[in-house]
Structure formats: C-alpha cells, structure tokens
Amino acid sequence: MLFVRRGYLLLLTGILIGFMAFSLIATLYSGIRPQASTEGMPTEIEFEFLYTSEKQGWIEEVTPRFEAWFKQIFGITVHVRLVVTGTHDTVNRILDGSERPTVWSPAASIWIPYLNTKWRAITGNNYDIAVDWTPLVLSPIVLAGWGSFIEQRQVTGFMDLYELAKEGVDFKYGHPDPLLSNGGTMTVLLEFAEAAGKKPEDLTVEDLKNETVIQIVRTIESKAIYYGKSTGFFGAWAAENGPDAIQFFGIYENVIIDNSLKALKKWNDPLVAIYPKKGTLMADHPFVILNATWVDHWQRFAAGQYLFFLLKPDIQDLAQKHGFRPAISSVPLDRSLFNPSNGVQYEINVPILKPLKGEVMEAIFTAWVKVRNTGI
C-alpha cells in the first residue's frame, strides 16, 4: 500500500513539475499567465491539432504512439483531435471561429505574421494569437524540371524562366494556386522576390504594385498551363505524362523524392530539383500553441508534451520516410533518400530566406490577380 501511494505521489509530482515547467516556458515566451487549477488533476485531456495535408501521413502514423506514450508516462488519457486542411483554410477557420485549436501547424512560418495581422484587424484584439513556435519538419520550395531540359537551358531560378519566356522559348510551367495552397503562395512569393531583386523579408507593398515587377512575374506566369490545389499533383502528373506535358513547376522538395525515379523509369529522364540560386523558402511546418482564451492550461501542458514527442529523434527519423528533412540537427539526414539519384541534393547550398511581413503577404494575394494566366 505504501508503495502504491509512493508511486502515485511520484507520478503526481512528475506531472506537476512538468506542468509547472511548461507553464513557465509558455509564460516567458508567450506572455500568458498560467492559471491555477481548481479542478485537480484530470483523468482525460483532449485538444485539437489543426494542421496541413503535406504532413498528414507522418502525423497520422505517430499520433497514436504519442497518445499511448502520454498515458504510460503520466497516467492520463489524452486524445488529439486531428483536423487537416490547406494552410490558407486553417487561417480562415481560426479567424471565423469555425475551429478552435489548441495547436496550429501551417505548412510554413511565413503564415504566422499574416495570421497575427488578420487576427488583430478582425477581432480588434491588441495581442498576437501566434507568439512562439517550433519547426517540426523541413522541406524547401524548389523549381522542378526535367534533367535534360535543365541541363540544356541552364536554369537556376525564376528569373531564368523570365529570360526564356522573353526570348520566345516554348515551355510549359505550373504551380498550385496561391489562394489554395501554401506551395503556390511560396512559389509566387519567390517569383516576386526575384523580380524585385529583393529578399522576401525586404519586400514592400509598393514592390508588389511596381509595374516592372508585375510585368516580369506576368511574363513567367504566361507560360503556366495549370494551377492546381497541391504540389503533390504536379509531381505525380509530370511523372505520369512526361516531358512534353510540363517542363517546370514549383513544388516541395519531398515531391521530387516521391517522383524522380518514377519519371526516370518511364521517360528515361529524371525530375530534378532546382534550388533557386537567389535563395529559397523553407516549409518548416511550425508547431504553434495558440495564445487563445479557449486553450486551458492542461491542454497547453499536453500540447507541450506532444511537441516534445514529435521532436524525439526516432519520430523525426520516421518523418524522413515521408520525404521531410528533420528539424533537429542531431538527427542524421538519410543519404539513401536525400541524394541526386532521387533528384535532390543532400546539402542545400543556397540561402534559406526569411518570411515576409503580414501586410505584404496580403498584398501578394492582391497582386496575384494581376499576374496570373487568366487563360487557364
């Protein structure tokens, strides 16, 4: 009996220490004051994880493991309610109140300033809803193309596509619609950044209204033959239909890994990732515990443990099987996946660019209407 009580006390102490430590971290980084619990230790915790489809396979694989791990460690049943949709839609759902997640994970941290800007404007609140975040997994945006065409035309970035189009070279281009897909947003953002000769973080609303910049991006987009909803579609479609169907498209690196060898086997020409020489944006899949009134301290605690679990080396290693680079530097990159035979590079030797301001992101969507190929 004494042993049972002692074990229970150790368990309770561990929970409280973990809770206090996480609450302290949350307080330091998000400015939220932890509230004292009046209901005691719960027997069950449920929270919503609103995230994006790119990492759905990995998240669905590891979340049941987390729930079992949490029960074993803390003796509390936890249920993570997974809600998956596109990045832009996650923002809209938070803003219109149709979802009240504890944790939000867009495909890239470029959306965090945008959400905060919209949150303040729509709700009238004078605080940010997304304060602190941690990358879960990494996948850079690349310009995909066929190996033979890339070698022939020496394409190294989006401005090379502009030069080809200006010279009258016939090629077909595509990327997801930026109003529907993070991959599309990041691709178009890189087009504008190269056209303006700036890094994304330095872009201004005025840059996106500049007629020279608009004309450059419009010229690139004039070669577009399709705007889809996902980057995965373009990789699979290109591998299935071959070099005559499309020559270049903006996608995530992991889509190349999934389709390069398929293309080589069918068309004797691999799909290859071009890492834009001016730099690229990283889809870093940030894990954001929201600074929201609907998130209680036990949900915050469980979400913190979920983050800890997702960053464990063995769980990060599983993400590589889904084509993601680990966010933890101590986890070695799998050379059997990340190598030129799969159309990608082991090391990314171009600058990783920082996100833009929230108001500039809004201007990207406005500018998109002016540059898109209206004929498709």
URMOPE-V920930 format. One record per residue. RES is the residue in one letter. D_LAST is the distance of its C-alpha to the last C-alpha in whole Angstrom. Layout:
res = [RES RES]
d_last = [D_LAST D_LAST]
This chain:
res = [M L F V R R G Y L L L L T G I L I G F M A F S L I A T L Y S G I R P Q A S T E G M P T E I E F E F L Y T S E K Q G W I E E V T P R F E A W F K Q I F G I T V H V R L V V T G T H D T V N R I L D G S E R P T V W S P A A S I W I P Y L N T K W R A I T G N N Y D I A V D W T P L V L S P I V L A G W G S F I E Q R Q V T G F M D L Y E L A K E G V D F K Y G H P D P L L S N G G T M T V L L E F A E A A G K K P E D L T V E D L K N E T V I Q I V R T I E S K A I Y Y G K S T G F F G A W A A E N G P D A I Q F F G I Y E N V I I D N S L K A L K K W N D P L V A I Y P K K G T L M A D H P F V I L N A T W V D H W Q R F A A G Q Y L F F L L K P D I Q D L A Q K H G F R P A I S S V P L D R S L F N P S N G V Q Y E I N V P I L K P L K G E V M E A I F T A W V K V R N T G I]
d_last = [74 74 72 69 70 69 66 65 66 64 61 61 62 59 56 58 58 54 53 55 54 50 51 52 49 47 49 50 46 44 47 48 51 52 54 57 56 59 58 59 57 55 55 51 48 44 41 38 35 32 30 26 25 25 29 29 31 34 34 35 37 39 40 42 44 44 46 48 49 49 52 54 54 55 56 53 50 47 44 40 38 34 31 28 25 22 23 22 23 26 27 26 28 31 31 31 34 32 33 36 36 39 37 33 31 28 26 27 30 27 27 31 31 28 30 33 32 30 33 36 34 33 36 39 40 42 41 38 37 36 39 40 38 38 35 35 34 32 28 27 23 23 21 20 21 23 26 27 24 25 28 28 25 27 25 26 23 20 22 23 19 19 22 20 17 20 22 20 20 17 15 12 12 11 12 13 11 15 15 16 17 20 19 15 18 20 18 17 20 21 19 21 24 24 23 26 28 29 29 27 31 31 28 29 27 28 26 23 23 24 23 23 22 19 18 19 16 14 15 14 11 10 10 8 6 6 8 11 14 16 17 19 17 15 19 20 17 18 21 21 19 20 20 18 15 14 17 16 15 17 19 23 25 27 23 25 28 27 25 27 29 27 25 29 30 28 26 29 27 27 24 25 25 25 27 26 29 29 29 27 26 28 27 31 30 33 36 36 39 38 41 41 44 43 43 47 49 49 45 45 48 46 43 45 46 43 42 45 44 41 42 45 44 44 41 40 40 39 35 35 35 32 31 32 34 37 37 41 42 45 43 43 40 39 39 39 35 34 35 33 34 31 29 30 33 36 36 33 35 32 33 32 30 31 29 28 30 29 28 26 24 23 22 20 18 18 17 14 13 14 13 9 6 6 4 0]
